[in-house]
Amino acid sequence: MRELKNRLTAIIREVKENGVEYTVTVHGQPVAMIRPLFTEPDMPHELAVQRELAALELLAAQLSGDAEAQTLRAALETMREETSCR
């Protein structure tokens, strides 16, 4: 987390320009992943985001069951709504 905080701009640049992936850890335990949003050149941004959300839902379902996947979707939708209201 400390390295992420100190190097966020450089990390995002590496992700965007070089397709680098980072695993964020807290006390040595993985908690998040920063990776490029893979899109096709002519794909609308909204469709790319929907594709990524579907991939997250699938991962959540694989890790903890369908109930957790729905919880993840609701949390992500809430975050999107809060961001769009600003």
Secondary structure, DSSP 4 states (H G I P E B T S, - for coil): -HHHHHHHHHHHHHHHHH---EEEEETTEEEEEE------TT--HHHHHHHHHHHHHHHHHHHH-HHHHHHHHHHHHHHHHHHHH-
